[in-house]
Amino acid sequence: MPFYETTFLVRQDASTQQVENLTERFAAVIGDRGGKISKRENWGLRNLSYKIQKSRKAHYIFFNIDASPEAILEMERQMRINEDILRYLTIRVDTLDDQPSPLMQNRGGREGERERGGRFTREREGGGGGGRFGRGRDRGNDRERGDGRADGRANDKSSEGGV
């Protein structure tokens, strides 16, 4: 039988129990038709890139499936008619990966903690980046320049209108 990966999004209003019930229902559809789900991952409630049916968040569920195309078609048909499912995507793959997905591997640390990119750490350490309010460039005091001009330009006799 061919291998598939399916990801589907459940609306944000759904409780954890409702999400589990939907997961079990779709797993039963695959199992009743001779297929097998080798990996199930609940990626939790995550932000969407754009609104889908007035939702800004959704519960993400991921399956690795070993099933016939008919079983996949029936599962997708049931996803299509279920109002709790915002989106789904099923792709055919050559092999199934038994390792946890990269999203689940990152959850090894504390829950809810994300590692930020380099930009944020440089600012905290006191260097780099001009930022929005010009924190990165020290212009110094105008009096220290010795030119006496507040705008920072050097005194030039020819530019003052002299001949």
N, C-alpha and C positions, 0 to 999 in steps of 0.2 A: 504494500500500500504506500502511496506517496506521503510525504511529510509536509506539514503546514505550520505556519506561525500565525496566530490570530491575536490581535489587540482590539479591545473594545472599550468604549467610554460610557460610563453610567452617569446619569444626571446627578448633580451635586446634592439634591434634596433627598436622595435615597439614603436610608440608614445602612449601617454596616451589615445588619442582618439581611436587608433586601439585596444588597450586593452579593452576599454569600449565596442567597437563594437563586439569584440569576446565574451565578457561576455554576452552581450544582445543576440547574436546569439545562444549561448548555452542555455541561459535561455528560449528563444523562442522554442527551440527544446523540452525542458522539458514541457513547457506550452502547446504546440500543442498536446502533447500526454497525457494530463490530469494530469500532475504532477505539483508540486509547489516547488519553491525554497524559503525556510523560512529564510535563512540568506546568504548574500553575503559579503565577505570581500576581499578587495584589500590590500594585505600585502606589496605592493610596490616593488621596484627594490631592490633585495637582492643578495648577493654573493652566488655562487654555491660552493659546496664542491669540485667539480672537473669539468673540462670542459665538456660541453655537446654540440656537434655540433659546436665546436670552440667558444662557449660562456662561459664567466666567471660569468655573471650575468643574472638574469631573473626576470620578473614580476611574482609574486606569487598571485594566485586567489584561494579563498576557497568558496565552496558552501555547504549548508545543503539542502538536496533534499528529498522530499516526492514524489516518483514516481514509476511507474511500471518498472520491469526489462527491458522491451522492450524500454522504453524511455531512460534508462541509456545506453543500447547497442547502440542506435542511436546516442546519444551524444558522446559516446566514438568513434564510427565510424567516426564521423565528426572531432573529435580531432585528430584521427590517420591520416587523409588525409590532415589536415591543416598544412602547412609548418611553420607557426608561433608558433605552440605548440611544445615545446621541450619535455616535459614529462607530464603525467597525472596519477593520482591514484584515484581510487574510491573504497571505502570500505563500506560494509553494517554495520549499527549500530542498536542497539536496540531502542534507543531514541535519539531525536535531542536535542542538547543543545542550549538554546536560549541566553545564556550569551555570551558576546564577548570572542573570543579565547584569550588565554594567550598572544599571540603576540600583539593583539590589546589593551589589558589592559595595557601593558608596555608602550604604546605610550601616556599615560596620561601626562607625563612630556613634556619637550621641544622636538621638532622634531629633530632627529639625535643624541640625547644625550643618551649614553649608560652607565649603571652603571658597573663599573669594579669590578673585584674580589678583595679579600682581599690583595693579593700580592702587588698591586699597591699602595694601601693606606698605608700600613706599610712602604714602602720605602719613601713615601713623608713625613711621620711623623718622620722619622729619625731612625727607628729601623728595625729589622728583615731582614732576607734574605741575603745571601752572594752575590747574583746576579752574573752576568757574570764576572765582573771585581773586585770581592773581596771587595765590599764596606761594607759588613756586619760584618767583623771581624777586629777589631783594634789590630794590633800586637804590637803597641808601638814602641819606639825607642830602637835600640840595645844597645846604651850607657846606657840607664836606667836599663838594665838588670844587668849590673855590670860584665858580663863575658868577655867583650871586643871582642867577636867574632862577625863577621859580619853575619855569617850564622845562628846565634841563638843557636848553640850547646854549651853545657857547657864544660868547660875545664876539661879534664880527663887525668891524667898523664899516666894511663895504656894504653890508646888508642893512645898516641903519639909515640909509639915505645920504650918507656922505659921499663926496666925490673922490 
